[in-house]
Amino acid sequence: MNCQEAAEFVSALFDGEQVPGEAAEHIGGCANCGARMQEYALMSAELRRTAALTLARTGNMRQVPPRSITRVWLLGWRQTMRIPRFVVALAVFLLIAAAATGFVLVRAKEKSRWFQWTISGRDGKTIVRATTPVDSTSDPYYDIEAGMPGQEGAVWFRLRTLGQSGVAERIGARVVWVPRSASSDERTNKIANLRSLREREFLCVPKEKLFIPVEGYGNLQIEGQFQSSLPDNVRLGLYPPDDKFQILPPVILVRGDRMVAKADYGGGTYSDESSYFAFGAPTDGWYVVSTKPISGAAEGRITGNQLEFSIRGEKYFLLTGAPITFGAAKVWVGHYSRIEEADPHSGWKSTDDGTTPQLGFGQIKDLTSPDAAKH
């Protein structure tokens, strides 16, 4: 196991969850992974230290937003820590030993998948509510960009979730204040350049307010909580349940800048763990989409109502009439001349008229000939 493969187990180990013995062994002998474990172990202590120092300097607790100062920090703590190395090493050793032997030092937590948060203005009034994956670092689909006008001007912000850190969620923030006195050109430039601003990082702890300072404006306020499943009040009528995918027409397959085929009928909802979806394009074969790896298949990504993948150097997009899933998902796409090559048990037979696109579904366990995928 290498560092990249073991990375996902470092935070799980710190949270008290059981990890594979191979991962525990790698983390225990790897300097890079050990350093990452040290960061997790020291974070909460440094937050408490920073809060205590700040309160002491103010001399008046009422001058500091309640329990907010521990949230407003920008990773400068890495340069200020002086902790005896043997103490950290002992803590890491105990965690690794516990994981390797099947015991944990703290009760394993239910895995957080979603972060539900509310962004409010300086007056405490809600601007926007959002539910995003705990880690949506590289997915612009989840960037929250909005503006709130007022009598004195408007505050604009671009926020995103960067990943869970202990009991908190890391928030990346770009914010700007546009006063009413600004000229039209200045106002346009400030808003247009919002995405190019330096991103600041904060920690948002559930049941505590996070204050994000905005020069010239005051503080944006954020409150959030972790969820193990997508809240029912978020899904609305457009999205399938967490463990389902849905394919609703029209379904359009695009290769490069050309439409390959369009199906205006059929569709359905299926399990994302045990079922596959297939699109049969006239004269172009079948594209089988699975959440499990298929030998010889291309890796793809579902975001909202779009599936994107590349085969033989050509980029493909499959677009549907409604979100396939809430958020994003990794899938594998195999290309076959006939559906029977992928699934001999399929009830969806390839047509010979070369004119009718088809939508098909089946069981992943029935994909008995994955090596037939063309690549």
Secondary structure, 3 states (H helix, E strand, C coil): CCHHHHHHHHHHHHCCCCCCHHHHHHHHHCHHHHHHHHHHHHHHHHHHHHHHHHHHHHCCHHHCCCCCCCCCCCCHHHHCCCCCHHHHHHHHHHHHHHHHCCCCCCCCCCCCCEEEEEEECCCCCEEEEEEEECECCCCHHHCEEEEEECCCEEEEEEEEEEEEECCEEEEEEEEEEEECCCCHHHHHHHHHCHHHCCCEEEEECCCCCEEEEECCCEEEEEEEEEECCCCHHHHCCCCCCCCEEEECCCEEEEECCEEEEEECCCCEEEECCCEEEEEEECCCEEEEEECCCCCCCEEEEEECCEEEEEECCEEEEEECCCCCCCCEEEEEEEEECCHHHHCCCCCCCCCCCCCCCEEEEEEHHHCCCHHHCEC
